[in-house]
Amino acid sequence: MYQYIGESCIPGIITEDFESIFEEQIVVASSNQSMTQMINSNIFAVEEKCFLFGTLFPSKNPDGIVEKFKISNFNKIPCTIKFDVRKRNDK
């Protein structure tokens, strides 16, 4: 007699836990919520699903800036992630 055991898994990138993904930034419901926070901070606006870098001065940051996001895959299957980086006015 034989016994077969199997397990089914799918890739599972966490995409809706914005507090976890943007744990080092401010998460707001909408970019219209607080202009003061937007001007002074890097924020993620949930309604628009958009990350805003706040006010940047090129002379202070000639090489750009770095932000850390937490990407989590709690399943056993590896995943490849492609980020879509656009300016706010891009379509």
N, CA, C and O atoms as a GROMACS GRO file, in nm:
protein
  364
    1MET      N    1   0.084  -0.117   0.000
    1MET     CA    2   0.000   0.000   0.000
    1MET      C    3   0.090   0.125   0.000
    1MET      O    4   0.189   0.131   0.072
    2TYR      N    5   0.053   0.223  -0.081
    2TYR     CA    6   0.127   0.348  -0.092
    2TYR      C    7   0.041   0.462  -0.039
    2TYR      O    8  -0.081   0.460  -0.051
    3GLN      N    9   0.107   0.561   0.018
    3GLN     CA   10   0.037   0.680   0.065
    3GLN      C   11   0.098   0.801  -0.006
    3GLN      O   12   0.220   0.821  -0.002
    4TYR      N   13   0.015   0.879  -0.068
    4TYR     CA   14   0.060   1.000  -0.137
    4TYR      C   15   0.017   1.122  -0.057
    4TYR      O   16  -0.097   1.132  -0.012
    5ILE      N   17   0.109   1.212  -0.043
    5ILE     CA   18   0.080   1.337   0.026
    5ILE      C   19   0.121   1.451  -0.068
    5ILE      O   20   0.230   1.447  -0.125
    6GLY      N   21   0.038   1.550  -0.083
    6GLY     CA   22   0.069   1.663  -0.170
    6GLY      C   23   0.030   1.794  -0.105
    6GLY      O   24  -0.049   1.800  -0.010
    7GLU      N   25   0.087   1.898  -0.160
    7GLU     CA   26   0.057   2.031  -0.110
    7GLU      C   27   0.051   2.125  -0.229
    7GLU      O   28   0.138   2.120  -0.316
    8SER      N   29  -0.049   2.210  -0.233
    8SER     CA   30  -0.065   2.305  -0.342
    8SER      C   31  -0.028   2.444  -0.291
    8SER      O   32  -0.075   2.487  -0.186
    9CYS      N   33   0.055   2.513  -0.366
    9CYS     CA   34   0.097   2.648  -0.327
    9CYS      C   35   0.093   2.740  -0.448
    9CYS      O   36   0.116   2.696  -0.561
   10ILE      N   37   0.065   2.864  -0.425
   10ILE     CA   38   0.072   2.966  -0.529
   10ILE      C   39   0.158   3.081  -0.476
   10ILE      O   40   0.168   3.098  -0.355
   11PRO      N   41   0.219   3.160  -0.566
   11PRO     CA   42   0.294   3.277  -0.517
   11PRO      C   43   0.202   3.370  -0.440
   11PRO      O   44   0.084   3.382  -0.474
   12GLY      N   45   0.252   3.433  -0.338
   12GLY     CA   46   0.165   3.515  -0.254
   12GLY      C   47   0.229   3.642  -0.205
   12GLY      O   48   0.251   3.656  -0.085
   13ILE      N   49   0.259   3.733  -0.294
   13ILE     CA   50   0.314   3.863  -0.254
   13ILE      C   51   0.205   3.940  -0.178
   13ILE      O   52   0.092   3.951  -0.223
   14ILE      N   53   0.241   3.993  -0.063
   14ILE     CA   54   0.148   4.073   0.016
   14ILE      C   55   0.132   4.209  -0.053
   14ILE      O   56   0.229   4.284  -0.064
   15THR      N   57   0.011   4.239  -0.101
   15THR     CA   58  -0.010   4.362  -0.176
   15THR      C   59  -0.111   4.458  -0.114
   15THR      O   60  -0.125   4.571  -0.161
   16GLU      N   61  -0.182   4.416  -0.010
   16GLU     CA   62  -0.287   4.502   0.045
   16GLU      C   63  -0.259   4.548   0.188
   16GLU      O   64  -0.336   4.628   0.242
   17ASP      N   65  -0.154   4.499   0.252
   17ASP     CA   66  -0.120   4.543   0.387
   17ASP      C   67  -0.023   4.660   0.377
   17ASP      O   68   0.098   4.645   0.394
   18PHE      N   69  -0.079   4.778   0.348
   18PHE     CA   70   0.003   4.896   0.321
   18PHE      C   71   0.083   4.942   0.443
   18PHE      O   72   0.193   4.996   0.428
   19GLU      N   73   0.031   4.920   0.563
   19GLU     CA   74   0.105   4.956   0.684
   19GLU      C   75   0.234   4.874   0.695
   19GLU      O   76   0.336   4.923   0.744
   20SER      N   77   0.229   4.749   0.650
   20SER     CA   78   0.348   4.663   0.653
   20SER      C   79   0.446   4.699   0.541
   20SER      O   80   0.566   4.707   0.564
   21ILE      N   81   0.394   4.720   0.422
   21ILE     CA   82   0.479   4.752   0.306
   21ILE      C   83   0.552   4.884   0.328
   21ILE      O   84   0.672   4.895   0.301
   22PHE      N   85   0.480   4.984   0.376
   22PHE     CA   86   0.536   5.118   0.395
   22PHE      C   87   0.556   5.146   0.544
   22PHE      O   88   0.512   5.248   0.595
   23GLU      N   89   0.625   5.054   0.612
   23GLU     CA   90   0.640   5.066   0.757
   23GLU      C   91   0.731   5.181   0.798
   23GLU      O   92   0.725   5.225   0.913
   24GLU      N   93   0.815   5.232   0.708
   24GLU     CA   94   0.903   5.344   0.740
   24GLU      C   95   0.849   5.477   0.689
   24GLU      O   96   0.913   5.581   0.706
   25GLN      N   97   0.732   5.475   0.626
   25GLN     CA   98   0.671   5.595   0.571
   25GLN      C   99   0.534   5.619   0.636
   25GLN      O  100   0.488   5.541   0.719
   26ILE      N  101   0.471   5.727   0.595
   26ILE     CA  102   0.336   5.759   0.643
   26ILE      C  103   0.236   5.704   0.543
   26ILE      O  104   0.252   5.723   0.422
   27VAL      N  105   0.132   5.637   0.592
   27VAL     CA  106   0.024   5.586   0.507
   27VAL      C  107  -0.101   5.668   0.538
   27VAL      O  108  -0.143   5.676   0.654
   28VAL      N  109  -0.160   5.729   0.434
   28VAL     CA  110  -0.281   5.809   0.450
   28VAL      C  111  -0.389   5.753   0.360
   28VAL      O  112  -0.359   5.683   0.263
   29ALA      N  113  -0.514   5.782   0.391
   29ALA     CA  114  -0.626   5.731   0.312
   29ALA      C  115  -0.626   5.790   0.171
   29ALA      O  116  -0.655   5.719   0.074
   30SER      N  117  -0.594   5.919   0.160
   30SER     CA  118  -0.598   5.987   0.031
   30SER      C  119  -0.493   6.097   0.028
   30SER      O  120  -0.458   6.152   0.132
   31SER      N  121  -0.444   6.129  -0.091
   31SER     CA  122  -0.345   6.237  -0.101
   31SER      C  123  -0.407   6.372  -0.067
   31SER      O  124  -0.334   6.468  -0.042
   32ASN      N  125  -0.538   6.382  -0.066
   32ASN     CA  126  -0.606   6.507  -0.029
   32ASN      C  127  -0.620   6.523   0.122
   32ASN      O  128  -0.662   6.628   0.170
   33GLN      N  129  -0.586   6.418   0.196
   33GLN     CA  130  -0.608   6.416   0.341
   33GLN      C  131  -0.528   6.523   0.414
   33GLN      O  132  -0.583   6.594   0.499
   34SER      N  133  -0.399   6.534   0.383
   34SER     CA  134  -0.317   6.629   0.458
   34SER      C  135  -0.205   6.683   0.371
   34SER      O  136  -0.105   6.614   0.347
   35MET      N  137  -0.222   6.803   0.324
   35MET     CA  138  -0.119   6.865   0.240
   35MET      C  139   0.008   6.890   0.320
   35MET      O  140   0.118   6.884   0.264
   36THR      N  141  -0.003   6.918   0.450
   36THR     CA  142   0.116   6.942   0.532
   36THR      C  143   0.202   6.818   0.538
   36THR      O  144   0.324   6.828   0.524
   37GLN      N  145   0.142   6.700   0.558
   37GLN     CA  146   0.219   6.576   0.560
   37GLN      C  147   0.283   6.550   0.425
   37GLN      O  148   0.397   6.505   0.418
   38MET      N  149   0.210   6.578   0.316
   38MET     CA  150   0.263   6.553   0.182
   38MET      C  151   0.384   6.640   0.154
   38MET      O  152   0.481   6.593   0.095
   39ILE      N  153   0.380   6.762   0.195
   39ILE     CA  154   0.490   6.854   0.166
   39ILE      C  155   0.615   6.815   0.243
   39ILE      O  156   0.726   6.824   0.189
   40ASN      N  157   0.599   6.772   0.367
   40ASN     CA  158   0.714   6.746   0.453
   40ASN      C  159   0.757   6.601   0.460
   40ASN      O  160   0.865   6.573   0.512
   41SER      N  161   0.678   6.506   0.410
   41SER     CA  162   0.707   6.365   0.431
   41SER      C  163   0.687   6.283   0.304
   41SER      O  164   0.621   6.326   0.210
   42ASN      N  165   0.745   6.165   0.305
   42ASN     CA  166   0.718   6.066   0.202
   42ASN      C  167   0.597   5.988   0.247
   42ASN      O  168   0.597   5.932   0.357
   43ILE      N  169   0.492   5.983   0.164
   43ILE     CA  170   0.369   5.917   0.206
   43ILE      C  171   0.319   5.821   0.098
   43ILE      O  172   0.355   5.833  -0.019
   44PHE      N  173   0.237   5.726   0.140
   44PHE     CA  174   0.165   5.640   0.048
   44PHE      C  175   0.017   5.672   0.063
   44PHE      O  176  -0.037   5.664   0.173
   45ALA      N  177  -0.050   5.708  -0.048
   45ALA     CA  178  -0.192   5.737  -0.048
   45ALA      C  179  -0.267   5.612  -0.092
   45ALA      O  180  -0.252   5.567  -0.206
   46VAL      N  181  -0.347   5.554  -0.002
   46VAL     CA  182  -0.416   5.427  -0.027
   46VAL      C  183  -0.517   5.440  -0.140
   46VAL      O  184  -0.520   5.356  -0.229
   47GLU      N  185  -0.600   5.543  -0.138
   47GLU     CA  186  -0.706   5.558  -0.239
   47GLU      C  187  -0.647   5.564  -0.381
   47GLU      O  188  -0.701   5.501  -0.473
   48GLU      N  189  -0.539   5.637  -0.398
   48GLU     CA  190  -0.476   5.651  -0.530
   48GLU      C  191  -0.375   5.540  -0.558
   48GLU      O  192  -0.332   5.523  -0.672
   49LYS      N  193  -0.337   5.464  -0.453
   49LYS     CA  194  -0.230   5.363  -0.462
   49LYS      C  195  -0.105   5.425  -0.525
   49LYS      O  196  -0.051   5.377  -0.624
   50CYS      N  197  -0.063   5.534  -0.461
   50CYS     CA  198   0.047   5.614  -0.514
   50CYS      C  199   0.142   5.654  -0.401
   50CYS      O  200   0.098   5.697  -0.295
   51PHE      N  201   0.273   5.638  -0.425
   51PHE     CA  202   0.373   5.682  -0.328
   51PHE      C  203   0.422   5.820  -0.369
   51PHE      O  204   0.461   5.841  -0.484
   52LEU      N  205   0.420   5.913  -0.275
   52LEU     CA  206   0.462   6.051  -0.301
   52LEU      C  207   0.586   6.082  -0.220
   52LEU      O  208   0.590   6.057  -0.099
   53PHE      N  209   0.687   6.136  -0.285
   53PHE     CA  210   0.814   6.164  -0.219
   53PHE      C  211   0.817   6.298  -0.146
   53PHE      O  212   0.920   6.333  -0.089
   54GLY      N  213   0.711   6.372  -0.146
   54GLY     CA  214   0.710   6.501  -0.077
   54GLY      C  215   0.792   6.603  -0.155
   54GLY      O  216   0.815   6.586  -0.275
   55THR      N  217   0.834   6.708  -0.087
   55THR     CA  218   0.913   6.813  -0.151
   55THR      C  219   1.060   6.772  -0.157
   55THR      O  220   1.120   6.736  -0.056
   56LEU      N  221   1.115   6.778  -0.277
   56LEU     CA  222   1.257   6.743  -0.297
   56LEU      C  223   1.329   6.862  -0.358
   56LEU      O  224   1.275   6.931  -0.444
   57PHE      N  225   1.449   6.885  -0.312
   57PHE     CA  226   1.532   6.990  -0.367
   57PHE      C  227   1.650   6.926  -0.438
   57PHE      O  228   1.734   6.864  -0.372
   58PRO      N  229   1.660   6.937  -0.571
   58PRO     CA  230   1.769   6.872  -0.645
   58PRO      C  231   1.908   6.909  -0.595
   58PRO      O  232   1.998   6.826  -0.598
   59SER      N  233   1.926   7.031  -0.550
   59SER     CA  234   2.059   7.071  -0.504
   59SER      C  235   2.098   6.996  -0.376
   59SER      O  236   2.216   6.975  -0.352
   60LYS      N  237   2.000   6.957  -0.294
   60LYS     CA  238   2.028   6.881  -0.172
   60LYS      C  239   2.044   6.732  -0.200
   60LYS      O  240   2.110   6.661  -0.124
   61ASN      N  241   1.984   6.684  -0.310
   61ASN     CA  242   1.985   6.542  -0.342
   61ASN      C  243   2.029   6.519  -0.487
   61ASN      O  244   1.950   6.467  -0.566
   62PRO      N  245   2.151   6.557  -0.524
   62PRO     CA  246   2.190   6.545  -0.664
   62PRO      C  247   2.195   6.400  -0.715
   62PRO      O  248   2.182   6.377  -0.835
   63ASP      N  249   2.212   6.304  -0.626
   63ASP     CA  250   2.216   6.163  -0.666
   63ASP      C  251   2.082   6.093  -0.646
   63ASP      O  252   2.073   5.971  -0.664
   64GLY      N  253   1.979   6.167  -0.611
   64GLY     CA  254   1.848   6.108  -0.585
   64GLY      C  255   1.834   6.070  -0.439
   64GLY      O  256   1.922   6.097  -0.357
   65ILE      N  257   1.720   6.007  -0.407
   65ILE     CA  258   1.696   5.964  -0.270
   65ILE      C  259   1.662   5.815  -0.271
   65ILE      O  260   1.626   5.758  -0.374
   66VAL      N  261   1.673   5.754  -0.155
   66VAL     CA  262   1.645   5.611  -0.141
   66VAL      C  263   1.533   5.593  -0.040
   66VAL      O  264   1.534   5.654   0.067
   67GLU      N  265   1.437   5.510  -0.074
   67GLU     CA  266   1.329   5.474   0.017
   67GLU      C  267   1.324   5.322   0.027
   67GLU      O  268   1.350   5.252  -0.071
   68LYS      N  269   1.291   5.272   0.143
   68LYS     CA  270   1.283   5.128   0.165
   68LYS      C  271   1.137   5.085   0.175
   68LYS      O  272   1.059   5.143   0.251
   69PHE      N  273   1.100   4.983   0.096
   69PHE     CA  274   0.967   4.923   0.101
   69PHE      C  275   0.985   4.776   0.138
   69PHE      O  276   1.084   4.714   0.101
   70LYS      N  277   0.891   4.721   0.211
   70LYS     CA  278   0.899   4.583   0.255
   70LYS      C  279   0.811   4.496   0.164
   70LYS      O  280   0.688   4.509   0.165
   71ILE      N  281   0.875   4.408   0.087
   71ILE     CA  282   0.804   4.317  -0.002
   71ILE      C  283   0.809   4.178   0.062
   71ILE      O  284   0.917   4.126   0.087
   72SER      N  285   0.691   4.118   0.087
   72SER     CA  286   0.685   3.990   0.157
   72SER      C  287   0.614   3.885   0.073
   72SER      O  288   0.510   3.911   0.012
   73ASN      N  289   0.672   3.766   0.071
   73ASN     CA  290   0.611   3.648   0.008
   73ASN      C  291   0.615   3.537   0.112
   73ASN      O  292   0.721   3.480   0.138
   74PHE      N  293   0.501   3.506   0.172
   74PHE     CA  294   0.496   3.408   0.279
   74PHE      C  295   0.471   3.266   0.228
   74PHE      O  296   0.462   3.173   0.308
   75ASN      N  297   0.460   3.248   0.097
   75ASN     CA  298   0.439   3.116   0.041
   75ASN      C  299   0.571   3.054  -0.002
   75ASN      O  300   0.674   3.121  -0.002
   76LYS      N  301   0.569   2.927  -0.038
   76LYS     CA  302   0.690   2.851  -0.068
   76LYS      C  303   0.741   2.870  -0.210
   76LYS      O  304   0.853   2.830  -0.240
   77ILE      N  305   0.663   2.929  -0.296
   77ILE     CA  306   0.701   2.944  -0.437
   77ILE      C  307   0.765   3.081  -0.457
   77ILE      O  308   0.706   3.182  -0.418
   78PRO      N  309   0.885   3.088  -0.517
   78PRO     CA  310   0.949   3.217  -0.540
   78PRO      C  311   0.870   3.302  -0.639
   78PRO      O  312   0.801   3.250  -0.726
   79CYS      N  313   0.882   3.433  -0.625
   79CYS     CA  314   0.811   3.527  -0.712
   79CYS      C  315   0.910   3.628  -0.770
   79CYS      O  316   1.012   3.659  -0.709
   80THR      N  317   0.878   3.678  -0.888
   80THR     CA  318   0.952   3.787  -0.948
   80THR      C  319   0.863   3.910  -0.946
   80THR      O  320   0.745   3.902  -0.981
   81ILE      N  321   0.918   4.023  -0.906
   81ILE     CA  322   0.841   4.146  -0.894
   81ILE      C  323   0.895   4.249  -0.991
   81ILE      O  324   1.016   4.268  -1.002
   82LYS      N  325   0.805   4.315  -1.062
   82LYS     CA  326   0.843   4.424  -1.152
   82LYS      C  327   0.774   4.551  -1.102
   82LYS      O  328   0.652   4.555  -1.090
   83PHE      N  329   0.853   4.653  -1.073
   83PHE     CA  330   0.797   4.779  -1.026
   83PHE      C  331   0.770   4.871  -1.143
   83PHE      O  332   0.852   4.881  -1.235
   84ASP      N  333   0.657   4.938  -1.140
   84ASP     CA  334   0.619   5.034  -1.243
   84ASP      C  335   0.643   5.173  -1.184
   84ASP      O  336   0.565   5.221  -1.102
   85VAL      N  337   0.750   5.236  -1.226
   85VAL     CA  338   0.787   5.367  -1.172
   85VAL      C  339   0.753   5.474  -1.275
   85VAL      O  340   0.807   5.475  -1.386
   86ARG      N  341   0.662   5.563  -1.236
   86ARG     CA  342   0.621   5.671  -1.325
   86ARG      C  343   0.613   5.800  -1.248
   86ARG      O  344   0.596   5.801  -1.127
   87LYS      N  345   0.625   5.908  -1.320
   87LYS     CA  346   0.600   6.038  -1.261
   87LYS      C  347   0.449   6.052  -1.243
   87LYS      O  348   0.372   5.984  -1.312
   88ARG      N  349   0.406   6.137  -1.153
   88ARG     CA  350   0.264   6.151  -1.122
   88ARG      C  351   0.181   6.189  -1.244
   88ARG      O  352   0.065   6.148  -1.252
   89ASN      N  353   0.234   6.265  -1.337
   89ASN     CA  354   0.158   6.310  -1.453
   89ASN      C  355   0.163   6.213  -1.570
   89ASN      O  356   0.095   6.234  -1.671
   90ASP      N  357   0.244   6.103  -1.560
   90ASP     CA  358   0.250   6.004  -1.666
   90ASP      C  359   0.118   5.928  -1.677
   90ASP      O  360   0.046   5.914  -1.578
   91LYS      N  361   0.087   5.882  -1.795
   91LYS     CA  362  -0.037   5.805  -1.815
   91LYS      C  363  -0.009   5.666  -1.857
   91LYS      O  364  -0.101   5.587  -1.878
   0.00000   0.00000   0.00000
